[in-house]
Amino acid sequence: MKLKNKLEMNTLSIGSWVTIGHQSIIEIMATAGFDWLVIDMEHSAITLDKAQGLITAIQSKNMAALVRVGSNDELIIKQIMDAGADGVVVPMINSKDDAIKAVKSVHYPPEGNRGVGLARAQNYGIGFDKYKEWLKRDSIIIAQIEHKDAVENISEIISVKGIDGVIIGPYDMSASFGIPGELDNPILLNAIKRVENVCKGSNFTLGYHIIKPNHTEVQEKVELGYSFIGFSLDFFFLGEKARDEMKELING
């Protein structure tokens, strides 16, 4: 089933985050069975030209290629979509207007205001009509909920046509409340609970990025009704395994 369909049906999908800009990382992570991978251009050194190669590698492994852009910027979003991404994860969607801006940046007129270019997505000029159809039917926009204003406006955000799901960013959200990194603080937990309740009440796709590579945390989120789950990221999978095995070796 396509990721777009899973999002529409609020069916569980599990992916992960890519911050190391090398094709080998994609090929290794593809062996794990993820539904999608997010190329992180907000908190990594991955550039646009590198991102296009990673998008191609992800799609060649029958996974959806999403890109977390650095900001809700129509130029950046246009460039990433022209590079052939299946969709975008847009940070700091704090209001209905922010959500509308993201949707308009992905879509051509009359639905949006994206400028028309001919690149990989449009098969370098010979597939524009086919791409227009695909864009309306299958493109994906995930709004990142990571600020106290977004919590306050969550009902309006998920009402915007074209937003396929939301994903909670707990670290930035905690910072917006003045409690950076305090993930167990009741203030943050109450805010997250509000987002959960609103999304579940509307049967809207709710996502969360679990940082540590711990499958029990994934199971806990699934039981809470999350259906779009980012399971850790490339360097944590690599680093945690190396540290754990060396610890066992040294202490054993």
MOJOZI-V379902 format. One record per residue. N is the residue number from 0. RES is the residue in one letter. D_FIRST is the distance of its C-alpha to the first C-alpha in Angstrom with 1 decimal. Layout:
N;RES;D_FIRST
N;RES;D_FIRST
This chain:
0;M;0.0
1;K;3.8
2;L;6.5
3;K;8.3
4;N;6.6
5;K;6.8
6;L;10.3
7;E;11.2
8;M;10.6
9;N;12.3
10;T;10.0
11;L;11.1
12;S;10.1
13;I;12.9
14;G;14.4
15;S;17.9
16;W;20.7
17;V;22.4
18;T;26.1
19;I;27.6
20;G;27.3
21;H;27.1
22;Q;24.6
23;S;25.4
24;I;24.0
25;I;20.6
26;E;20.9
27;I;22.1
28;M;19.5
29;A;16.7
30;T;18.2
31;A;17.4
32;G;13.7
33;F;12.9
34;D;9.6
35;W;11.9
36;L;15.7
37;V;18.2
38;I;21.2
39;D;24.1
40;M;26.7
41;E;28.4
42;H;29.9
43;S;30.0
44;A;31.9
45;I;28.9
46;T;30.1
47;L;28.4
48;D;29.1
49;K;27.8
50;A;24.6
51;Q;23.8
52;G;24.2
53;L;21.9
54;I;19.2
55;T;19.5
56;A;19.5
57;I;16.3
58;Q;14.4
59;S;16.1
60;K;14.5
61;N;10.9
62;M;10.8
63;A;11.0
64;A;14.7
65;L;16.3
66;V;20.1
67;R;22.3
68;V;25.1
69;G;28.7
70;S;29.4
71;N;28.5
72;D;30.1
73;E;29.3
74;L;30.5
75;I;28.4
76;I;25.2
77;K;26.1
78;Q;26.8
79;I;23.6
80;M;21.5
81;D;23.8
82;A;23.1
83;G;19.5
84;A;17.7
85;D;14.3
86;G;16.2
87;V;19.0
88;V;20.1
89;V;23.5
90;P;26.2
91;M;28.9
92;I;27.5
93;N;30.5
94;S;30.8
95;K;29.5
96;D;31.1
97;D;29.4
98;A;26.0
99;I;27.1
100;K;28.4
101;A;25.1
102;V;23.2
103;K;26.1
104;S;26.1
105;V;22.6
106;H;23.2
107;Y;25.8
108;P;28.5
109;P;28.8
110;E;25.8
111;G;26.9
112;N;29.6
113;R;27.9
114;G;30.2
115;V;29.2
116;G;29.2
117;L;28.3
118;A;26.7
119;R;23.7
120;A;21.2
121;Q;23.1
122;N;23.6
123;Y;27.1
124;G;28.3
125;I;27.1
126;G;23.6
127;F;24.5
128;D;23.7
129;K;20.3
130;Y;19.7
131;K;21.1
132;E;18.5
133;W;15.6
134;L;17.4
135;K;17.6
136;R;14.1
137;D;11.9
138;S;14.4
139;I;14.3
140;I;17.5
141;I;18.1
142;A;21.7
143;Q;23.5
144;I;25.9
145;E;28.7
146;H;32.0
147;K;34.1
148;D;34.0
149;A;30.3
150;V;30.7
151;E;33.3
152;N;31.3
153;I;27.8
154;S;27.8
155;E;28.6
156;I;26.1
157;I;23.1
158;S;24.6
159;V;24.1
160;K;21.7
161;G;19.4
162;I;19.1
163;D;15.6
164;G;16.8
165;V;19.8
166;I;20.5
167;I;24.0
168;G;26.3
169;P;28.9
170;Y;31.4
171;D;32.0
172;M;32.0
173;S;34.7
174;A;36.7
175;S;36.6
176;F;38.3
177;G;40.9
178;I;39.7
179;P;37.8
180;G;36.1
181;E;37.2
182;L;33.8
183;D;35.6
184;N;37.8
185;P;37.7
186;I;37.6
187;L;34.3
188;L;32.9
189;N;34.0
190;A;32.3
191;I;29.0
192;K;29.4
193;R;30.0
194;V;26.7
195;E;25.0
196;N;26.8
197;V;26.3
198;C;22.5
199;K;22.1
200;G;24.6
201;S;22.5
202;N;19.1
203;F;18.2
204;T;15.9
205;L;18.4
206;G;18.3
207;Y;20.8
208;H;21.8
209;I;23.4
210;I;25.9
211;K;27.2
212;P;25.1
213;N;25.6
214;H;22.9
215;T;24.9
216;E;24.6
217;V;20.8
218;Q;21.2
219;E;23.8
220;K;21.6
221;V;18.8
222;E;21.7
223;L;22.9
224;G;19.8
225;Y;18.2
226;S;14.4
227;F;14.2
228;I;16.4
229;G;18.0
230;F;19.5
231;S;22.8
232;L;23.4
233;D;24.5
234;F;28.3
235;F;28.1
236;F;26.2
237;L;28.9
238;G;31.8
239;E;31.4
240;K;31.1
241;A;34.1
242;R;36.1
243;D;35.4
244;E;36.3
245;M;39.4
246;K;40.4
247;E;40.3
248;L;42.2
249;I;44.9
250;N;45.3
251;G;45.0
